[in-house]
């Protein structure tokens, strides 16, 4: 059997007897691994939902504006990248931060191809994506 498409569906509980169904589908190329693509669809669905929740909170005024908008004051002097981020491109490094030895996205990464490239680089260094809502990150595998 040859798998040509994979899909992922998730139901998010919104409370008050409401839910949201999110689905994603991908067509596989010859060199694609179905499980990896499925995992990417799952992660992107989760990240999309988290982003929607952040936007909803921002509309209600529940999110600190410094979190949702970049600071426009004086630009800080460039800081050297932590050694963990050396394998990432400078553009990728701008999207990431390191806390307690784990790699966190500074904000939601909307470009799925950018997220995939970061994930591949992180996994090559022995990191695994840990889904934890708005605290999702890459953590070193034991």
N, CA, C and O of each residue as an XYZ file, in Angstrom:
568
protein
N       0.853     -1.177      0.000
C       0.000      0.000      0.000
C       0.890      1.228      0.000
O       1.856      1.297      0.760
N       0.577      2.188     -0.838
C       1.328      3.434     -0.900
C       0.457      4.555     -0.334
O      -0.648      4.803     -0.816
N       0.969      5.221      0.687
C       0.250      6.337      1.301
C       0.554      7.589      0.490
O       1.718      7.928      0.281
N      -0.491      8.276      0.032
C      -0.289      9.467     -0.792
C      -0.730     10.746     -0.094
O      -0.301     11.838     -0.466
N      -1.586     10.614      0.919
C      -2.065     11.775      1.671
C      -2.129     11.424      3.145
O      -2.363     10.272      3.512
N      -1.922     12.418      3.976
C      -2.143     12.253      5.405
C      -2.988     13.432      5.869
O      -2.921     14.519      5.295
N      -3.774     13.212      6.900
C      -4.578     14.300      7.453
C      -4.588     14.190      8.966
O      -4.319     13.134      9.540
N      -4.903     15.303      9.588
C      -4.953     15.365     11.046
C      -6.159     16.215     11.422
O      -6.357     17.293     10.862
N      -6.955     15.746     12.352
C      -8.109     16.492     12.861
C      -8.031     16.532     14.368
O      -7.672     15.544     15.009
N      -8.370     17.680     14.934
C      -8.316     17.842     16.389
C      -9.497     18.660     16.837
O      -9.865     19.638     16.185
N     -10.096     18.272     17.942
C     -11.204     19.015     18.532
C     -10.677     19.737     19.774
O     -10.171     19.110     20.704
N     -10.803     21.059     19.771
C     -10.380     21.867     20.911
C     -11.615     22.250     21.712
O     -12.596     22.735     21.149
N     -11.573     22.036     23.020
C     -12.668     22.389     23.903
C     -12.573     23.869     24.241
O     -11.569     24.312     24.798
N     -13.604     24.638     23.911
C     -13.613     26.071     24.178
C     -14.332     26.418     25.473
O     -14.344     27.579     25.882
N     -14.919     25.447     26.110
C     -15.682     25.704     27.327
C     -17.120     26.038     26.984
O     -17.449     26.243     25.815
N     -17.985     26.097     27.995
C     -19.407     26.401     27.802
C     -20.034     25.533     26.710
O     -20.841     26.012     25.912
N     -19.663     24.279     26.683
C     -20.193     23.302     25.734
C     -19.897     23.659     24.281
O     -20.632     23.259     23.378
N     -18.835     24.400     24.061
C     -18.423     24.746     22.709
C     -17.113     24.052     22.386
O     -16.282     23.821     23.265
N     -16.939     23.724     21.123
C     -15.675     23.134     20.688
C     -15.348     23.647     19.295
O     -16.207     24.184     18.596
N     -14.104     23.472     18.908
C     -13.623     23.909     17.604
C     -12.902     22.730     16.961
O     -11.972     22.172     17.544
N     -13.331     22.354     15.764
C     -12.674     21.285     15.028
C     -11.664     21.907     14.072
O     -12.011     22.776     13.272
N     -10.416     21.462     14.156
C      -9.347     21.947     13.289
C      -8.811     20.753     12.514
O      -8.562     19.691     13.084
N      -8.637     20.936     11.218
C      -8.125     19.855     10.397
C      -7.063     20.360      9.438
O      -7.071     21.523      9.036
N      -6.153     19.471      9.078
C      -5.106     19.795      8.112
C      -4.834     18.543      7.288
O      -4.938     17.422      7.785
N      -4.484     18.753      6.024
C      -4.219     17.643      5.131
C      -2.991     17.966      4.296
O      -2.767     19.121      3.933
N      -2.199     16.951      3.993
C      -1.005     17.147      3.175
C      -0.885     15.999      2.180
O      -1.190     14.846      2.485
N      -0.435     16.348      0.997
C      -0.155     15.346     -0.021
C       1.327     15.004      0.075
O       2.166     15.902      0.155
N       1.649     13.739      0.067
C       3.020     13.293      0.256
C       3.787     13.225     -1.055
O       3.251     12.800     -2.078
N       5.037     13.645     -1.015
C       5.940     13.468     -2.138
C       6.611     12.108     -2.025
O       6.385     11.378     -1.060
N       7.420     11.775     -2.991
C       8.059     10.463     -2.989
C       8.985     10.258     -1.800
O       9.085      9.143     -1.286
N       9.665     11.312     -1.350
C      10.648     11.180     -0.279
C      10.102     11.543      1.090
O      10.854     11.545      2.065
N       8.806     11.853      1.192
C       8.218     12.245      2.470
C       7.913     11.028      3.332
O       7.485      9.985      2.839
N       8.139     11.186      4.612
C       7.789     10.160      5.582
C       6.408     10.515      6.124
O       6.224     11.607      6.662
N       5.443      9.622      5.993
C       4.062      9.899      6.387
C       3.956     10.281      7.862
O       3.212     11.201      8.204
N       4.681      9.596      8.734
C       4.601      9.899     10.164
C       5.179     11.272     10.490
O       4.643     11.984     11.340
N       6.262     11.646      9.824
C       6.845     12.968     10.060
C       5.909     14.068      9.580
O       5.728     15.071     10.271
N       5.315     13.894      8.411
C       4.387     14.892      7.882
C       3.164     14.983      8.782
O       2.678     16.080      9.059
N       2.668     13.854      9.236
C       1.519     13.851     10.138
C       1.852     14.604     11.425
O       1.038     15.382     11.923
N       3.043     14.370     11.956
C       3.483     15.065     13.166
C       3.556     16.573     12.938
O       3.190     17.353     13.817
N       4.022     16.982     11.776
C       4.100     18.406     11.447
C       2.695     19.001     11.368
O       2.463     20.103     11.864
N       1.760     18.287     10.751
C       0.380     18.761     10.695
C      -0.192     18.928     12.096
O      -0.857     19.921     12.389
N       0.068     17.954     12.955
C      -0.415     18.015     14.332
C       0.162     19.226     15.056
O      -0.570     19.975     15.703
N       1.487     19.420     14.947
C       2.135     20.540     15.622
C       1.641     21.883     15.090
O       1.422     22.816     15.863
N       1.465     21.981     13.780
C       0.986     23.232     13.199
C      -0.455     23.524     13.607
O      -0.805     24.686     13.819
N      -1.296     22.500     13.721
C      -2.667     22.697     14.185
C      -2.666     23.228     15.616
O      -3.415     24.146     15.951
N      -1.825     22.646     16.443
C      -1.710     23.085     17.837
C      -1.218     24.534     17.906
O      -1.759     25.344     18.660
N      -0.195     24.851     17.118
C       0.353     26.205     17.129
C      -0.668     27.213     16.590
O      -0.742     28.337     17.087
N      -1.452     26.825     15.585
C      -2.487     27.705     15.063
C      -3.510     28.021     16.145
O      -3.900     29.176     16.318
N      -3.946     26.993     16.875
C      -4.926     27.197     17.939
C      -4.377     28.113     19.028
O      -5.081     29.000     19.509
N      -3.129     27.902     19.414
C      -2.501     28.752     20.433
C      -2.454     30.197     19.958
O      -2.729     31.117     20.728
N      -2.106     30.396     18.689
C      -2.060     31.741     18.127
C      -3.439     32.383     18.153
O      -3.557     33.567     18.467
N      -4.474     31.635     17.832
C      -5.840     32.170     17.850
C      -6.239     32.569     19.264
O      -6.902     33.587     19.461
N      -5.835     31.766     20.252
C      -6.137     32.097     21.646
C      -5.418     33.389     22.059
O      -5.997     34.227     22.750
N      -4.161     33.548     21.637
C      -3.411     34.768     21.956
C      -4.074     35.990     21.329
O      -4.190     37.036     21.967
N      -4.511     35.855     20.073
C      -5.181     36.967     19.399
C      -6.469     37.331     20.115
O      -6.788     38.510     20.271
N      -7.211     36.315     20.550
C      -8.462     36.556     21.258
C      -8.193     37.288     22.573
O      -8.922     38.214     22.927
N      -7.155     36.877     23.295
C      -6.805     37.552     24.547
C      -6.364     38.982     24.289
O      -6.694     39.880     25.064
N      -5.622     39.205     23.212
C      -5.154     40.551     22.881
C      -6.327     41.465     22.571
O      -6.317     42.634     22.957
N      -7.343     40.948     21.876
C      -8.530     41.739     21.571
C      -9.274     42.133     22.835
O      -9.858     43.214     22.908
N      -9.253     41.256     23.829
C      -9.919     41.544     25.100
C      -9.058     42.413     26.010
O      -9.511     42.864     27.062
N      -7.802     42.645     25.593
C      -6.905     43.435     26.427
C      -6.237     42.615     27.510
O      -5.679     43.171     28.455
N      -6.288     41.292     27.383
C      -5.729     40.430     28.408
C      -4.269     40.080     28.222
O      -3.700     39.369     29.050
N      -3.644     40.562     27.150
C      -2.244     40.246     26.904
C      -1.436     41.520     26.995
O      -1.831     42.558     26.464
N      -0.320     41.439     27.658
C       0.577     42.584     27.766
C       1.014     43.005     26.373
O       1.483     42.167     25.603
N       0.872     44.282     26.026
C       1.193     44.740     24.672
C       2.657     44.539     24.337
O       2.997     44.433     23.159
N       3.544     44.482     25.334
C       4.955     44.261     25.038
C       5.203     42.850     24.540
O       6.225     42.582     23.910
N       4.262     41.939     24.821
C       4.408     40.568     24.347
C       3.972     40.461     22.895
O       4.594     39.744     22.111
N       2.902     41.172     22.526
C       2.347     41.014     21.191
C       2.973     41.937     20.155
O       2.847     41.682     18.958
N       3.644     43.003     20.583
C       4.250     43.928     19.643
C       5.704     44.141     20.009
O       6.041     44.229     21.190
N       6.573     44.226     19.006
C       7.980     44.455     19.312
C       8.188     45.854     19.879
O       7.466     46.795     19.550
N       9.188     45.959     20.731
C       9.511     47.259     21.313
C      10.029     48.181     20.228
O      10.782     47.753     19.352
N       9.628     49.452     20.279
C      10.059     50.399     19.263
C      11.040     51.415     19.824
O      11.409     52.364     19.132
N      11.461     51.232     21.053
C      12.429     52.151     21.656
C      13.792     51.931     21.006
O      13.878     51.414     19.892
N      14.830     52.314     21.688
C      16.166     52.164     21.115
C      16.480     50.691     20.911
O      16.156     49.850     21.748
N      17.104     50.400     19.807
C      17.464     49.018     19.495
C      18.616     48.575     20.383
O      19.613     49.288     20.498
N      18.498     47.399     21.019
C      19.579     46.921     21.865
C      20.785     46.512     21.021
O      20.659     46.159     19.849
N      21.944     46.572     21.648
C      23.135     46.139     20.918
C      23.052     44.634     20.692
O      22.552     43.911     21.554
N      23.532     44.150     19.551
C      23.429     42.717     19.254
C      24.139     41.879     20.310
O      25.277     42.159     20.688
N      23.454     40.861     20.770
C      24.001     39.939     21.761
C      24.547     38.714     21.032
O      23.960     38.282     20.040
N      25.648     38.151     21.498
C      26.124     36.925     20.861
C      25.124     35.798     21.093
O      24.495     35.726     22.148
N      24.983     34.935     20.119
C      24.051     33.822     20.229
C      24.576     32.800     21.221
O      25.779     32.547     21.276
N      23.663     32.197     22.021
C      24.102     31.116     22.894
C      24.656     29.974     22.038
O      24.233     29.799     20.895
N      25.597     29.198     22.582
C      26.197     28.097     21.808
C      25.163     27.125     21.239
O      25.380     26.539     20.179
N      24.047     26.954     21.937
C      23.006     26.036     21.470
C      22.484     26.469     20.101
O      22.133     25.622     19.280
N      22.428     27.771     19.847
C      21.845     28.290     18.610
C      22.835     28.403     17.456
O      22.455     28.842     16.371
N      24.084     28.023     17.658
C      25.099     28.192     16.619
C      24.778     27.431     15.335
O      25.171     27.875     14.257
N      24.084     26.313     15.413
C      23.766     25.512     14.229
C      22.604     26.107     13.422
O      22.365     25.690     12.288
N      21.890     27.065     13.991
C      20.769     27.683     13.309
C      21.257     28.870     12.482
O      22.274     29.485     12.803
N      20.525     29.183     11.419
C      20.873     30.347     10.606
C      20.599     31.613     11.412
O      19.823     31.567     12.367
N      21.215     32.746     11.053
C      20.935     33.993     11.778
C      19.445     34.348     11.774
O      18.929     34.848     12.773
N      18.757     34.097     10.671
C      17.324     34.385     10.593
C      16.545     33.515     11.585
O      15.612     33.983     12.238
N      16.944     32.239     11.688
C      16.294     31.336     12.644
C      16.615     31.751     14.077
O      15.749     31.691     14.950
N      17.852     32.170     14.321
C      18.251     32.599     15.658
C      17.407     33.773     16.139
O      17.124     33.891     17.331
N      17.007     34.640     15.212
C      16.162     35.780     15.580
C      14.795     35.340     16.094
O      14.139     36.085     16.821
N      14.360     34.139     15.725
C      13.050     33.629     16.122
C      13.091     32.826     17.420
O      12.045     32.461     17.957
N      14.307     32.546     17.932
C      14.462     31.619     19.048
C      15.131     32.266     20.247
O      15.840     33.264     20.124
N      14.891     31.677     21.401
C      15.579     32.065     22.624
C      15.880     30.791     23.417
O      15.213     29.771     23.241
N      16.869     30.857     24.274
C      17.264     29.698     25.080
C      16.976     29.992     26.541
O      17.371     31.033     27.065
N      16.279     29.059     27.202
C      15.988     29.164     28.630
C      16.252     27.806     29.264
O      15.685     26.796     28.848
N      17.106     27.789     30.259
C      17.398     26.554     31.003
C      17.774     25.391     30.087
O      17.377     24.253     30.340
N      18.526     25.661     29.037
C      18.993     24.615     28.147
C      17.983     24.148     27.119
O      18.278     23.244     26.338
N      16.791     24.745     27.100
C      15.773     24.406     26.105
C      15.632     25.565     25.125
O      15.956     26.708     25.450
N      15.152     25.264     23.934
C      14.996     26.268     22.881
C      13.516     26.617     22.755
O      12.682     25.740     22.530
N      13.194     27.904     22.901
C      11.821     28.376     22.824
C      11.650     29.318     21.633
O      12.539     30.124     21.357
N      10.520     29.230     20.923
C      10.247     30.260     19.922
C       9.904     31.563     20.655
O       9.174     31.537     21.646
N      10.420     32.691     20.180
C      10.131     33.977     20.817
C       8.664     34.338     20.677
O       8.083     34.978     21.554
N       8.071     33.922     19.566
C       6.651     34.131     19.318
C       6.188     33.050     18.366
O       6.995     32.264     17.870
N       4.899     33.009     18.111
C       4.339     32.011     17.199
C       5.010     32.141     15.836
O       5.095     33.240     15.287
N       5.485     31.030     15.292
C       6.141     31.014     13.985
C       5.077     30.656     12.952
O       4.683     29.497     12.822
N       4.621     31.669     12.220
C       3.542     31.460     11.255
C       3.999     30.719     10.010
O       3.228     29.953      9.433
N       5.238     30.930      9.586
C       5.764     30.289      8.381
C       6.065     28.828      8.691
O       7.034     28.522      9.385
N       5.223     27.920      8.168
C       5.379     26.508      8.503
C       6.709     25.952      8.012
O       7.280     25.065      8.645
N       7.208     26.468      6.887
C       8.481     25.969      6.376
C       9.640     26.420      7.262
O      10.614     25.687      7.438
N       9.534     27.618      7.816
C      10.559     28.089      8.754
C      10.543     27.214     10.005
O      11.598     26.832     10.512
N       9.339     26.894     10.507
C       9.232     26.056     11.706
C       9.798     24.671     11.421
O      10.505     24.108     12.257
N       9.494     24.113     10.249
C       9.998     22.784      9.899
C      11.522     22.790      9.846
O      12.165     21.872     10.354
N      12.107     23.828      9.228
C      13.568     23.915      9.129
C      14.199     24.011     10.521
O      15.226     23.386     10.786
N      13.586     24.789     11.400
C      14.088     24.907     12.776
C      13.972     23.560     13.482
O      14.898     23.134     14.173
N      12.839     22.895     13.307
C      12.620     21.605     13.953
C      13.645     20.572     13.493
O      14.159     19.804     14.305
N      13.940     20.549     12.204
C      14.927     19.596     11.673
C      16.304     19.870     12.278
O      17.002     18.940     12.681
N      16.692     21.140     12.342
C      17.990     21.510     12.918
C      18.038     21.146     14.401
O      19.043     20.624     14.884
N      16.945     21.425     15.124
C      16.900     21.104     16.556
C      16.988     19.597     16.775
O      17.721     19.137     17.650
N      16.245     18.831     15.985
C      16.272     17.373     16.139
C      17.651     16.809     15.815
O      18.078     15.831     16.428
N      18.353     17.417     14.855
C      19.702     16.962     14.512
C      20.672     17.164     15.673
O      21.696     16.485     15.756
N      20.346     18.104     16.575
C      21.177     18.360     17.748
C      20.689     17.588     18.975
O      21.221     17.767     20.071
N      19.675     16.726     18.797
C      19.190     15.902     19.903
C      18.049     16.524     20.683
O      17.776     16.106     21.808
N      17.372     17.515     20.110
C      16.234     18.149     20.771
C      14.937     17.573     20.227
O      14.867     17.143     19.075
N      13.917     17.570     21.068
C      12.606     17.075     20.666
C      11.564     18.127     21.035
O      11.649     18.745     22.096
N      10.579     18.328     20.155
C       9.519     19.304     20.380
C       8.626     18.841     21.519
O       8.128     17.715     21.507
N       8.424     19.705     22.497
C       7.577     19.425     23.647
C       6.374     20.348     23.562
O       6.511     21.568     23.659
N       5.190     19.763     23.379
C       3.979     20.571     23.307
C       3.547     20.931     24.722
O       3.282     20.058     25.548
N       3.481     22.236     24.987
C       3.083     22.701     26.309
C       2.319     24.014     26.179
O       2.578     24.969     26.912
N       1.387     24.054     25.252
C       0.610     25.280     25.053
C       1.502     26.420     24.625
O       2.324     26.268     23.721
N       1.345     27.572     25.276
C       2.165     28.725     24.894
C       3.596     28.615     25.424
O       4.409     29.512     25.201
N       3.905     27.532     26.117
C       5.280     27.278     26.583
C       5.917     26.119     25.831
O       6.873     25.518     26.322
N       5.398     25.793     24.639
C       5.976     24.724     23.830
C       7.420     25.083     23.468
O       7.752     26.250     23.266
N       8.271     24.050     23.390
C       9.693     24.300     23.169
C      10.383     23.018     22.710
O       9.781     21.945     22.674
N      11.653     23.158     22.364
C      12.494     22.008     22.048
C      13.348     21.718     23.285
O      14.012     22.610     23.813
N      13.323     20.483     23.733
C      14.072     20.082     24.922
C      15.029     18.956     24.541
O      14.727     18.128     23.682
N      16.179     18.942     25.193
C      17.187     17.912     24.931
C      16.629     16.565     25.357
O      16.128     16.419     26.471
N      16.716     15.577     24.467
C      16.245     14.249     24.785
C      17.283     13.532     25.637
O      18.487     13.733     25.483
N      16.791     12.700     26.531
C      17.703     12.013     27.472
C      18.370     10.830     26.834
O      19.162     10.145     27.481
